[in-house]
């Protein structure tokens, strides 16, 4: 299983998910999103009471996970039954992690700030975060991009690879289904507070290992980045990670902030509502610029290489046992 995750990470690192393929067949996340939308429309009825909607949300999550696992098992069995089947399986599995697309979206924010200024930076960062872009100055745009990089490195790279290593294509697909459900219905809005409860809590649970591993990878990478501090990264994690609104996002964000000597998180605005949150890291509120985004990308890229190496080592150990 770790061999599959190792190979899939390498393929996705190099190729990403091709635009021509997305145009023809979409992406696993779009297929999952289609099913979530239909379950939401059919089972999340506004006339039902809170308990009923919560129970239907649990059922929706079970159906979603069962569908993802069953489809993945059929694909895996079918591919392994043909010549070069493992190669084809790796190509299918490479659709689950998102190393290349994550880096390109965050890189686009730095490039937009450098070329087009604040307005271009706001537009670029609005593609990857949900906060109100018109209220962001340049430092806040950079902070939002770096936070997204840290959190999505855990959610979009480490976690799907981890669960693929544990459960093969089915494990990775189940994780992707649950994580997509959390992003679509796992928020505390009037419509989804009850129906999305199961998706949100389950996503918190399955991201526990990856968030801790992501923090450790950032700390390790900090040893090899000039000007970065692994000691401050450890200190920030121990001091700040538990204060994040998410039980998981604080680990990679605090590690990133401490390693680079910057402040992340803090107050931010969503849909016109100000959310109060503590700053993470020891950088105070110093002004950030595109160069800080590029330093964060360098740290995340090295952490990704360590992740690939770790999975390669685990695959080798398992193969020799």
LODOMAR-467575 format. One record per residue (C-alpha): residue number from 1; residue in one letter; chain; z, y, x. Coordinates in steps of 0.2 Angstrom, whole numbers. Example, Ala and Ser with C-alpha at 12.3 -4.5 7.8 and 13.67 -1.06 7.14 Angstrom:
# LODOMAR-467575
<node 1 a A <39 -22 62>> <node 2 s A <36 -5 68>> 
//
This chain:
# LODOMAR-467575
<node 1 x A <0 0 0>> <node 2 x A <4 12 14>> <node 3 x A <-12 8 22>> <node 4 x A <-21 14 6>> <node 5 x A <-11 30 6>> <node 6 x A <-14 32 25>> <node 7 x A <-33 30 23>> <node 8 x A <-34 41 7>> <node 9 x A <-25 55 16>> <node 10 x A <-38 55 30>> <node 11 x A <-53 54 19>> <node 12 x A <-46 68 8>> <node 13 x A <-41 78 23>> <node 14 x A <-59 78 29>> <node 15 x A <-69 79 13>> <node 16 x A <-58 85 -1>> <node 17 x A <-65 82 -19>> <node 18 x A <-83 86 -19>> <node 19 x A <-89 100 -30>> <node 20 x A <-104 89 -36>> <node 21 x A <-93 75 -41>> <node 22 x A <-82 86 -51>> <node 23 x A <-97 94 -60>> <node 24 x A <-103 76 -64>> <node 25 x A <-87 67 -69>> <node 26 x A <-73 79 -68>> <node 27 x A <-57 74 -59>> <node 28 x A <-42 63 -63>> <node 29 x A <-32 78 -67>> <node 30 x A <-44 84 -80>> <node 31 x A <-45 66 -88>> <node 32 x A <-26 66 -89>> <node 33 x A <-25 83 -96>> <node 34 x A <-37 78 -109>> <node 35 x A <-25 64 -115>> <node 36 x A <-10 75 -114>> <node 37 x A <-18 89 -125>> <node 38 x A <-22 76 -138>> <node 39 x A <-5 68 -138>> <node 40 x A <2 86 -139>> <node 41 x A <-9 90 -154>> <node 42 x A <-6 74 -163>> <node 43 x A <13 71 -160>> <node 44 x A <21 88 -157>> <node 45 x A <22 94 -175>> <node 46 x A <30 111 -178>> <node 47 x A <37 105 -194>> <node 48 x A <48 91 -186>> <node 49 x A <66 94 -180>> <node 50 x A <71 96 -162>> <node 51 x A <77 78 -160>> <node 52 x A <61 71 -168>> <node 53 x A <50 81 -156>> <node 54 x A <60 76 -141>> <node 55 x A <58 58 -146>> <node 56 x A <39 60 -148>> <node 57 x A <39 68 -131>> <node 58 x A <47 52 -124>> <node 59 x A <34 41 -132>> <node 60 x A <20 52 -127>> <node 61 x A <26 51 -109>> <node 62 x A <27 32 -110>> <node 63 x A <9 31 -117>> <node 64 x A <2 43 -104>> <node 65 x A <10 33 -90>> <node 66 x A <5 16 -97>> <node 67 x A <-13 22 -99>> <node 68 x A <-14 29 -81>> <node 69 x A <-6 13 -74>> <node 70 x A <-18 1 -84>> <node 71 x A <-33 11 -79>> <node 72 x A <-29 11 -61>> <node 73 x A <-25 -7 -60>> <node 74 x A <-41 -12 -68>> <node 75 x A <-51 0 -56>> <node 76 x A <-41 -8 -41>> <node 77 x A <-44 -26 -46>> <node 78 x A <-62 -22 -50>> <node 79 x A <-65 -13 -33>> <node 80 x A <-56 -26 -23>> <node 81 x A <-67 -40 -30>> <node 82 x A <-83 -33 -23>> <node 83 x A <-90 -32 -5>> <node 84 x A <-82 -17 4>> <node 85 x A <-70 -15 -10>> <node 86 x A <-56 -8 0>> <node 87 x A <-67 6 6>> <node 88 x A <-72 10 -12>> <node 89 x A <-53 9 -17>> <node 90 x A <-49 22 -3>> <node 91 x A <-62 34 -10>> <node 92 x A <-55 32 -27>> <node 93 x A <-37 35 -20>> <node 94 x A <-43 50 -10>> <node 95 x A <-45 59 -27>> <node 96 x A <-26 60 -29>> <node 97 x A <-19 70 -15>> <node 98 x A <-25 88 -13>> <node 99 x A <-23 93 5>> <node 100 x A <-40 102 7>> <node 101 x A <-40 111 -10>> <node 102 x A <-22 117 -7>> <node 103 x A <-26 125 10>> <node 104 x A <-42 133 4>> <node 105 x A <-34 141 -11>> <node 106 x A <-20 148 0>> <node 107 x A <-32 153 13>> <node 108 x A <-42 163 0>> <node 109 x A <-27 174 -3>> <node 110 x A <-25 179 15>> <node 111 x A <-44 182 16>> <node 112 x A <-44 192 0>> <node 113 x A <-30 203 6>> <node 114 x A <-39 206 23>> <node 115 x A <-56 210 15>> <node 116 x A <-53 217 -2>> <node 117 x A <-35 223 -1>> <node 118 x A <-21 222 -14>> <node 119 x A <-31 220 -30>> <node 120 x A <-42 206 -22>> <node 121 x A <-26 198 -16>> <node 122 x A <-18 199 -33>> <node 123 x A <-33 191 -41>> <node 124 x A <-34 177 -28>> <node 125 x A <-15 173 -30>> <node 126 x A <-16 172 -49>> <node 127 x A <-27 157 -47>> <node 128 x A <-12 147 -40>> <node 129 x A <4 155 -47>> <node 130 x A <9 159 -64>> <node 131 x A <19 175 -61>> <node 132 x A <12 192 -67>> <node 133 x A <0 198 -53>> <node 134 x A <-1 216 -58>> <node 135 x A <18 218 -53>> <node 136 x A <15 211 -35>> <node 137 x A <14 222 -20>> <node 138 x A <6 215 -4>> <node 139 x A <22 207 2>> <node 140 x A <25 199 -15>> <node 141 x A <7 192 -15>> <node 142 x A <10 184 2>> <node 143 x A <27 177 -3>> <node 144 x A <19 169 -19>> <node 145 x A <5 161 -9>> <node 146 x A <17 154 4>> <node 147 x A <29 148 -10>> <node 148 x A <14 139 -19>> <node 149 x A <9 131 -2>> <node 150 x A <27 124 1>> <node 151 x A <30 118 -16>> <node 152 x A <12 111 -19>> <node 153 x A <13 102 -2>> <node 154 x A <27 92 -9>> <node 155 x A <20 90 -27>> <node 156 x A <1 89 -23>> <node 157 x A <1 80 -6>> <node 158 x A <17 71 -1>> <node 159 x A <22 65 -18>> <node 160 x A <6 56 -23>> <node 161 x A <4 49 -6>> <node 162 x A <22 42 -7>> <node 163 x A <20 34 -23>> <node 164 x A <3 27 -18>> <node 165 x A <12 19 -3>> <node 166 x A <25 12 -15>> <node 167 x A <14 6 -29>> <node 168 x A <-4 7 -24>> <node 169 x A <-17 16 -34>> <node 170 x A <-7 13 -50>> <node 171 x A <8 21 -42>> <node 172 x A <-2 37 -37>> <node 173 x A <-10 38 -54>> <node 174 x A <6 36 -63>> <node 175 x A <14 50 -52>> <node 176 x A <-2 61 -55>> <node 177 x A <0 59 -74>> <node 178 x A <18 63 -75>> <node 179 x A <16 78 -63>> <node 180 x A <1 85 -74>> <node 181 x A <12 82 -90>> <node 182 x A <26 92 -82>> <node 183 x A <14 107 -78>> <node 184 x A <6 106 -95>> <node 185 x A <21 103 -107>> <node 186 x A <36 103 -96>> <node 187 x A <41 121 -98>> <node 188 x A <54 129 -110>> <node 189 x A <43 137 -122>> <node 190 x A <47 136 -141>> <node 191 x A <33 123 -143>> <node 192 x A <37 112 -128>> <node 193 x A <56 114 -125>> <node 194 x A <59 98 -135>> <node 195 x A <42 89 -133>> <node 196 x A <41 92 -115>> <node 197 x A <59 88 -111>> <node 198 x A <55 70 -105>> <node 199 x A <40 75 -94>> <node 200 x A <50 89 -86>> <node 201 x A <65 77 -82>> <node 202 x A <55 63 -76>> <node 203 x A <45 74 -65>> <node 204 x A <61 80 -57>> <node 205 x A <66 62 -54>> <node 206 x A <50 56 -46>> <node 207 x A <49 71 -35>> <node 208 x A <66 69 -27>> <node 209 x A <60 58 -12>> <node 210 x A <44 69 -8>> <node 211 x A <53 86 -9>> <node 212 x A <66 80 4>> <node 213 x A <52 72 15>> <node 214 x A <42 88 14>> <node 215 x A <57 98 20>> <node 216 x A <59 86 34>> <node 217 x A <41 87 39>> <node 218 x A <42 106 39>> <node 219 x A <57 106 50>> <node 220 x A <48 93 62>> <node 221 x A <32 104 63>> <node 222 x A <43 119 67>> <node 223 x A <47 112 84>> <node 224 x A <28 113 88>> <node 225 x A <24 131 81>> <node 226 x A <27 145 93>> <node 227 x A <40 157 85>> <node 228 x A <45 145 72>> <node 229 x A <63 139 71>> <node 230 x A <68 121 66>> <node 231 x A <86 126 68>> <node 232 x A <84 140 55>> <node 233 x A <74 129 44>> <node 234 x A <88 116 43>> <node 235 x A <101 130 40>> <node 236 x A <91 137 26>> <node 237 x A <89 120 18>> <node 238 x A <107 117 18>> <node 239 x A <112 134 12>> <node 240 x A <98 139 0>> <node 241 x A <89 123 -7>> <node 242 x A <102 119 -20>> <node 243 x A <101 137 -27>> <node 244 x A <83 135 -32>> <node 245 x A <80 134 -51>> <node 246 x A <71 117 -47>> <node 247 x A <80 103 -40>> <node 248 x A <66 99 -29>> <node 249 x A <55 115 -25>> <node 250 x A <70 122 -15>> <node 251 x A <69 110 -1>> <node 252 x A <51 113 5>> <node 253 x A <52 132 1>> <node 254 x A <69 134 10>> <node 255 x A <62 124 25>> <node 256 x A <47 135 26>> <node 257 x A <56 151 24>> <node 258 x A <69 146 38>> <node 259 x A <56 140 50>> <node 260 x A <45 156 49>> <node 261 x A <60 168 47>> <node 262 x A <54 175 31>> <node 263 x A <62 177 13>> <node 264 x A <54 167 -1>> <node 265 x A <59 166 -20>> <node 266 x A <69 180 -26>> <node 267 x A <66 189 -43>> <node 268 x A <49 187 -51>> <node 269 x A <41 191 -67>> <node 270 x A <32 178 -79>> <node 271 x A <24 184 -95>> <node 272 x A <33 201 -94>> <node 273 x A <50 193 -92>> <node 274 x A <60 195 -76>> <node 275 x A <67 180 -69>> <node 276 x A <82 182 -57>> <node 277 x A <83 171 -42>> <node 278 x A <91 171 -25>> <node 279 x A <81 174 -9>> <node 280 x A <78 159 2>> <node 281 x A <78 160 21>> <node 282 x A <84 173 33>> <node 283 x A <70 185 34>> <node 284 x A <78 198 23>> <node 285 x A <65 207 13>> <node 286 x A <54 212 27>> <node 287 x A <36 216 23>> <node 288 x A <24 201 24>> <node 289 x A <6 201 27>> <node 290 x A <-9 189 28>> <node 291 x A <-4 184 45>> <node 292 x A <12 176 38>> <node 293 x A <1 166 26>> <node 294 x A <-9 160 40>> <node 295 x A <7 155 50>> <node 296 x A <13 146 35>> <node 297 x A <-4 137 34>> <node 298 x A <-3 132 52>> <node 299 x A <15 125 49>> <node 300 x A <9 115 33>> <node 301 x A <-6 108 42>> <node 302 x A <4 101 56>> <node 303 x A <17 94 44>> <node 304 x A <2 86 35>> <node 305 x A <-3 78 51>> <node 306 x A <14 71 54>> <node 307 x A <14 64 36>> <node 308 x A <-3 55 40>> <node 309 x A <4 48 56>> <node 310 x A <20 43 47>> <node 311 x A <10 33 34>> <node 312 x A <-1 26 48>> <node 313 x A <15 20 57>> <node 314 x A <22 12 41>> <node 315 x A <6 3 37>> <node 316 x A <6 -4 55>> <node 317 x A <24 -10 54>> <node 318 x A <21 -18 37>> <node 319 x A <5 -27 43>> <node 320 x A <14 -34 58>> <node 321 x A <29 -41 48>> 
//
